[in-house]
């Protein structure tokens, strides 16, 4: 195959990769939105209505109704009467067997997410896990409850401040390990939680010490830079060799 044919094949492959990488975020976003709309409409719109030709309109209308319902629930619970109704319903749900355990667990997660005094992940730390000599990225979540820390201190004969550290797995940070550790055994890292999560999800490929926000660069700029790094060195212009030094005979004195 001549050089012109190879150039066409390389250009064809490069354009396919660029199109794939550029459309992946858009397709993923549309897929998630479609899942949300389908899930909501399947539980709001009657099934026979979804079998008609007006099903897309019914699904969009169902989403609008749910958003409006959430708005009015938030508006209602912010006044005196709404707060009374919510507290009474909360009191009932926390006293029903089986349902109370599920309701309380979900409520605690919601409280952690909306708590303005402390975020779910506070500080980024390095801990020796899963064995000594190996370090993993972790996130400080809270202090160990005093009833638990007392028993740990009694069993280890130590009097250290105990904290909860969540060590996520890569590349899926939604799963991981909860470690109860002494504060003296962790190393605080001077990076943000977002940068540390990016590093975990990428398996270490994304460095947290790089600039997190570069408005001038887009996804296409990163793709083109990546493609340039993969170009063969033969395509680069050759650097001319320096002229050889001439051997001149030594002058006789």
C-alpha positions as CSV (number, residue, x, y, z in Angstrom):
1,X,0.0,0.0,0.0
2,X,1.4,3.4,-1.0
3,X,1.8,6.4,1.3
4,X,-1.4,8.0,0.0
5,X,-3.5,4.9,0.9
6,X,-2.0,4.7,4.4
7,X,-2.8,8.4,5.0
8,X,-6.5,7.9,4.0
9,X,-6.8,4.9,6.4
10,X,-5.1,6.8,9.3
11,X,-7.4,9.8,8.7
12,X,-10.5,7.6,8.5
13,X,-9.6,5.9,11.8
14,X,-8.7,9.2,13.5
15,X,-12.0,10.8,12.6
16,X,-13.9,7.7,13.9
17,X,-12.1,8.0,17.2
18,X,-12.8,11.7,17.5
19,X,-16.5,11.2,16.7
20,X,-16.7,8.4,19.3
21,X,-15.0,10.4,22.1
22,X,-17.0,13.5,21.4
23,X,-20.4,11.8,21.2
24,X,-19.9,9.5,24.2
25,X,-20.7,12.2,26.8
26,X,-23.8,13.4,24.9
27,X,-25.1,9.9,24.3
28,X,-24.5,9.0,28.0
29,X,-26.3,12.1,29.2
30,X,-29.3,11.4,26.9
31,X,-29.3,7.8,28.0
32,X,-29.5,8.8,31.7
33,X,-32.2,11.4,31.0
34,X,-34.2,8.7,29.1
35,X,-33.9,6.3,32.0
36,X,-35.2,8.9,34.4
37,X,-38.1,9.9,32.2
38,X,-39.0,6.2,31.5
39,X,-38.8,5.3,35.2
40,X,-41.0,8.3,36.2
41,X,-43.6,7.9,33.5
42,X,-43.9,4.1,34.0
43,X,-45.0,4.8,37.6
44,X,-47.2,7.8,36.9
45,X,-48.9,7.3,33.5
46,X,-51.4,4.4,33.1
47,X,-50.0,1.6,31.0
48,X,-52.7,1.7,28.3
49,X,-51.8,5.4,27.7
50,X,-48.2,4.5,27.0
51,X,-49.3,2.1,24.2
52,X,-50.8,4.9,22.2
53,X,-49.0,7.2,19.7
54,X,-49.1,10.0,22.3
55,X,-46.8,8.1,24.7
56,X,-43.9,10.6,24.3
57,X,-46.2,13.5,25.3
58,X,-47.5,11.5,28.3
59,X,-44.0,10.8,29.4
60,X,-42.9,14.4,29.2
61,X,-46.1,15.5,31.0
62,X,-45.5,13.0,33.7
63,X,-42.0,14.4,34.3
64,X,-43.4,17.9,34.5
65,X,-46.0,16.7,37.0
66,X,-43.4,15.1,39.2
67,X,-41.2,18.2,39.2
68,X,-44.2,20.3,40.1
69,X,-45.1,17.9,42.9
70,X,-41.6,18.1,44.3
71,X,-41.8,21.9,44.3
72,X,-45.1,22.0,46.1
73,X,-43.9,19.4,48.7
74,X,-40.9,21.6,49.4
75,X,-43.0,24.7,49.5
76,X,-45.6,23.0,51.9
77,X,-43.0,21.6,54.3
78,X,-41.4,25.1,54.8
79,X,-44.4,26.5,56.5
80,X,-45.7,25.8,60.0
81,X,-48.5,23.4,59.0
82,X,-46.3,21.4,56.6
83,X,-43.6,21.0,59.3
84,X,-46.1,19.6,61.7
85,X,-47.4,17.1,59.1
86,X,-43.9,16.0,58.2
87,X,-42.8,15.5,61.8
88,X,-46.0,13.5,62.5
89,X,-45.4,11.3,59.4
90,X,-41.7,10.9,60.3
91,X,-42.7,9.8,63.9
92,X,-45.1,7.2,62.5
93,X,-42.6,5.8,59.9
94,X,-39.8,5.4,62.5
95,X,-42.1,3.2,64.7
96,X,-43.3,0.7,62.0
97,X,-41.4,-2.6,62.2
98,X,-39.1,-3.3,59.2
99,X,-40.1,-0.1,57.4
100,X,-38.5,1.9,60.2
101,X,-35.0,0.4,59.6
102,X,-35.2,1.1,55.8
103,X,-36.6,4.6,56.3
104,X,-34.1,5.6,59.0
105,X,-31.1,4.4,56.9
106,X,-32.2,6.4,53.8
107,X,-33.0,9.4,56.0
108,X,-29.5,9.3,57.5
109,X,-27.9,9.3,54.1
110,X,-30.0,12.3,53.1
111,X,-29.1,14.1,56.2
112,X,-25.4,13.5,55.6
113,X,-25.7,14.9,52.0
114,X,-27.6,18.0,53.0
115,X,-25.8,18.8,56.2
116,X,-24.3,22.2,55.8
117,X,-21.9,21.8,58.7
118,X,-20.0,18.9,57.2
119,X,-19.7,17.2,53.8
120,X,-19.9,13.5,53.2
121,X,-16.2,13.5,52.4
122,X,-14.2,16.0,54.5
123,X,-10.5,15.5,53.9
124,X,-8.4,13.4,51.5
125,X,-5.9,11.2,53.3
126,X,-3.4,8.4,52.6
127,X,-3.6,5.3,54.7
128,X,-1.5,2.1,54.8
129,X,-4.0,-0.3,53.3
130,X,-4.4,-3.2,52.6
131,X,-1.1,-3.9,54.3
132,X,1.8,-1.9,55.8
133,X,4.0,-0.4,53.1
134,X,1.1,0.1,50.6
135,X,-0.8,3.3,50.6
136,X,-4.4,3.9,49.5
137,X,-6.4,7.1,49.0
138,X,-9.1,7.6,51.6
139,X,-11.7,10.1,52.7
140,X,-12.4,11.2,56.3
141,X,-16.1,10.9,56.9
142,X,-16.6,11.4,60.6
143,X,-15.4,10.7,64.1
144,X,-15.8,7.2,65.5
145,X,-18.7,7.1,68.0
146,X,-17.4,7.4,71.5
147,X,-19.0,4.1,72.6
148,X,-17.0,2.3,69.9
149,X,-13.7,4.2,70.3
150,X,-13.7,3.4,74.0
151,X,-13.8,-0.3,73.4
152,X,-11.1,0.0,70.7
153,X,-8.8,2.0,73.0
154,X,-9.4,-0.5,75.8
155,X,-8.4,-3.4,73.6
156,X,-5.3,-1.7,72.2
157,X,-4.2,0.2,75.3
158,X,-4.1,3.4,73.3
159,X,-5.6,6.8,73.8
160,X,-5.7,8.2,70.2
161,X,-8.4,10.2,68.5
162,X,-10.3,7.7,66.3
163,X,-11.8,8.7,62.9
164,X,-13.7,7.0,60.1
165,X,-11.9,6.7,56.8
166,X,-13.6,5.5,53.6
167,X,-11.2,3.9,51.2
168,X,-12.9,3.6,47.7
169,X,-12.2,1.0,45.1
170,X,-11.0,1.9,41.6
171,X,-12.5,2.6,39.2
172,X,-15.9,2.4,41.0
173,X,-15.7,4.7,44.1
174,X,-19.2,3.8,45.2
175,X,-17.8,0.7,46.8
176,X,-15.0,0.5,49.3
177,X,-13.9,-0.2,52.8
178,X,-14.7,1.6,56.1
179,X,-11.6,1.9,58.3
180,X,-11.7,2.9,61.9
181,X,-8.2,4.5,62.4
182,X,-6.3,6.6,64.9
183,X,-5.6,10.1,63.6
184,X,-1.9,9.5,64.1
185,X,-1.9,6.7,61.5
186,X,-3.2,8.8,58.5
187,X,-1.4,11.3,56.3
188,X,-3.4,14.3,55.2
189,X,-3.1,15.2,51.5
190,X,-3.4,18.7,50.3
191,X,-5.8,18.0,47.4
192,X,-9.5,18.5,46.9
193,X,-12.1,15.7,47.2
194,X,-13.0,16.2,43.5
195,X,-9.4,15.8,42.4
196,X,-8.9,12.7,44.5
197,X,-12.1,11.1,43.2
198,X,-11.0,11.9,39.6
199,X,-7.7,10.1,40.4
200,X,-9.5,7.1,41.8
201,X,-12.0,6.8,38.9
202,X,-9.1,7.1,36.3
203,X,-7.0,4.5,38.2
204,X,-4.3,7.1,38.8
205,X,-4.1,8.3,35.2
206,X,-5.6,11.8,36.1
207,X,-3.1,13.6,38.3
208,X,-4.6,15.7,41.1
209,X,-1.8,18.2,40.9
210,X,-2.8,19.3,37.4
211,X,-5.0,22.4,37.0
212,X,-8.6,21.2,37.5
213,X,-10.2,23.8,35.4
214,X,-8.8,25.0,32.1
215,X,-11.6,27.0,30.3
216,X,-9.6,27.5,27.1
217,X,-9.4,23.7,26.5
218,X,-12.2,21.5,25.4
219,X,-12.6,17.8,25.0
220,X,-11.7,18.1,21.3
221,X,-8.4,19.8,22.3
222,X,-7.5,17.0,24.7
223,X,-8.3,14.4,21.9
224,X,-6.2,16.2,19.4
225,X,-3.3,16.4,21.9
226,X,-3.7,12.7,22.6
227,X,-3.6,11.8,18.9
228,X,-0.5,13.9,18.4
229,X,1.3,12.0,21.1
230,X,0.5,8.8,19.2
231,X,1.9,9.9,15.9
232,X,4.9,8.0,14.7
233,X,8.2,9.7,15.0
234,X,8.9,9.2,11.3
235,X,6.3,11.9,10.5
236,X,8.4,14.5,12.3
237,X,10.8,16.5,10.4
238,X,14.4,15.3,10.7
239,X,16.8,17.5,12.6
240,X,19.8,18.3,10.4
241,X,23.0,16.9,11.8
242,X,25.5,19.5,12.9
243,X,28.4,20.1,10.4
244,X,31.4,18.0,11.1
245,X,34.5,19.8,12.3
246,X,37.1,20.1,9.7
247,X,40.5,18.6,10.5
248,X,42.9,21.4,10.0
249,X,46.7,20.7,10.1
250,X,48.4,22.3,13.0
251,X,50.3,25.4,12.1
252,X,54.0,25.2,12.4
253,X,55.6,27.8,14.6
